């Protein structure tokens, strides 16, 4: 890779447009970032594909929670991959684990077969594996192009030591992409400490709801989140991140 790459994690049309304007090289499109991301709406994908001239990789994750999937969930994921491939997605972002905390190579191979020649990223299921170095070798053998990881820590800054070792072990066979808590204020330090030049960020800002009448005693979902705040990509913060990454 001749220069750094920055991927925007987005879950709406508004965030995708802001990220592209800010200099995103690639989008990871998902739904519902507040719960860690799930498979997005095909309608939103079509809107973004129509209006944004940038590569789009789609997260395939049927639900919130662990990465131990049943046969019926695997069928759902295969169907979603086929659908997004037909809609024109450039890649998929997937992951699956065994009960013992290893990559589920059998299920992942089935998902990759559905993806055909699409680019494939192993998502942060990697951060839940028992042995990250064994998982890296399995991912490389399966043909993944990228591993998204925080270095098995609460954030990429905290996981710098493992990120550096993973980047060294990958040796150019695939990209180790640092994600979780990445922002303009720590990208240079992350690069200096790990050698990584591929970054993933939502550049999130909290936007106040336009609602005038508010019933704050009722929650429609996670009680820790306000019903009157929206998460969106901050175009200026993303631009600062992109400018830093593109100079690495």
N, C-alpha and C positions, 0 to 999 in steps of 0.2 A: 504494500500500500504506500503510495507516494505522499499522502498527507493524512492527517487525522480525519476521522469520521464521527459525526454526531447523529444519533438517532433520537427522534422525539417520541416519547410515549404519550399517546393522545387517546381520548375516549369520546371525542365529539368533533363535529365539523368545525366549530369555532376554534378549538384548540389546534386542529390540523392546519387551518389557514394561518393562524398566528405562528406556528412553528415553521411552516414553509417560508413565510415572509421573513422570519428570523434567521433563515439559513440552514434549515434541516437538510441533511443528506438523504435521510430515510425516515419513514414513519413506522412505528409499531402501533397499529390500531387495535384497540381493545374496547370493551365495554366496562363501565363501572370501576374506575380506578380506586374508588373508596374502599372496595373489598379486594384490592390486589389485581383486578382485571379479570374479565371473562371474555368469551367470544363476542365480538361486536355484531351490531345489526348489519345485515347486507345492504339495507337502504342507505345507511350512513356511509358504508364503504363505497357504494356507487356514487354518492354525492361528492365524496373526496376524490375518488378516481377521476371524475369528470372535471373537477376544478383545480386540482393540485398536480403539477407536473413533477412528481417525485416518486421514488420507489416506496411501495407500501407492503409491509409484512403484517400479517394478521395473526393475532393471538388466538389459539384454539384451546380453550379451557372451558369445560361445560358447567363448572360450578365453583363457588368459593370452597376453600378447605384444602385437604391434603391432595396428593397427586397419585393416590392409589385408586385406579379406575376399574370399574366393573366392565363386563362384556358389553352391556347395553350402552354404557358411556363411551366405550371405544367405538362402537358402531356410530354413535352420534358424532364423535370427533372426526371419524373418517368421512362421514357425509358432509360435515362442515368444510373440511379441507377440499373435497371435490367441488363443493359449491363455490368457494372463494377462488379456486383455481380457474373455474369456468368464468367467473366474474372479472378475472384479470389481475388478481393479486400477484405480486412479485415473489412473495415468500410466506412461510408460515413460522410461527413461534410456538413450540410444543415442548412437552415434558411428561414423563410418567415414571413412577417409582415402584419397586417391589416393597413388600411389607418390611423387608430387612434393610431398607434404605439404600439400595443400589438402583442404578438406572434399569428400567424394565426394557431390556434390549428387544425382546420379542414384540412387545406392543409398539415400541418406537419404530421398529423396522416396518411394521404394518402401516403406521401413520406416514412414514417417509415414502413408502411405496405409493400411497395415495397422492402425495405431493408431486410425484414425478420429478421433473427437472427444476421445480421451484427451490429457491434458496431456503435453507432451514436453520433456525436459531433454536438452541436448547435454552429454555427459559430458566427462571430461578428455582425450579424444582432441583436444579443442580446444587443450590445452597442447602438443601435438605438431605443431601447424600452423606452416607457414613464415611466414604473415602473419596475425597474430591479428585485425587490424582488418578484413581482407577476410573472414575466417572469421565474424566477428561479423555483418557485413552479410548474408552468405549465410544464417546461422542465423536472423536476423530475417526474411528473405524467405521462408524455408521454413516459418516459423510456430512455431519453438521458443519456449517460454515462459521458459526459463531456460538459462543457460550456467554449468556448474560449472567453476571454474578456480582454479588457484593463482597466476595471473598468469605462467604459463610458467616457474615457478621451483620449486625444491625444496620450498618451502612458501609459504603465503599471505603470511607476514610478509616473506619475501625478495622476493615478487612484488608488493609494495604499489604501487610506482610504476605498473606496467602495469595493475594492478587499478583504480587510480584513473582512468586514461585510458579503460579499457574501460567503466567505470561511466558516465563522462561521455559517451562516444560512444553508449552504448546509449540514453541519454536517455529512459528509461521504456518503450522498445519491448519490452524483455524484461528479466528480472532477471539481473544478474551476481552469482552466488553464490560467495562465497569459501570454498574448501575446501583441505584438506591442512595439518595442523598447527594447526588452529583449536582453541583451548582457552579456558577462562575467564580465563586470565592475559593473553591478547592480543586478545580481541574488541574491547574499547574502543579500543585503539590501531589496530586494523584499520579500525574504523568511522571514527575521527578522520582517518586517513590516506587513506581512499579514498571515504568517503561511503556505502559499502555497508552495507545493513541485512539482508541475506539470507545466512545462514551454514550451513555443512555440517560436521558433525563426528561422529566415532564415539565420542568421550569414552572412549577405550579404557582398560581396565585389564587387567593380566595376572593371571589366576587360576591358582593352583597346581592341578595335576592331583590327583585323589583316588587315583591308583595308588600302592600300597605297593611292589610289586615293580617294578623299573625296569631295563630293558636299555638303557643310555645309549649303547652302541656302535653301535646300529642306528638309522637314520633312514628314515622312511617317505616323506619328501618333501624339502623344501628343507633341506639340511644346516645352514644358518645358524639354523634355528628348532628349539627344543626340542619333543620329542614330549610333554612333560609340563607344558606351559603352554597355557592357553586364553585367547583374547582375547574379552572381553565389555565391553559398555557399563557404565560406572560411573554409577549412577543419581544420586549426589550431585554428581559433576562435571558431568553433563549438566544437572542442575537449576541449577547455578551459571551455566552457559552460557546456558540458556534465560532465566533471570531478567535477565541482562545484555542479551541480544538484545531482549527484550520491552520494555525501557525506551528503546530507541534511537528 
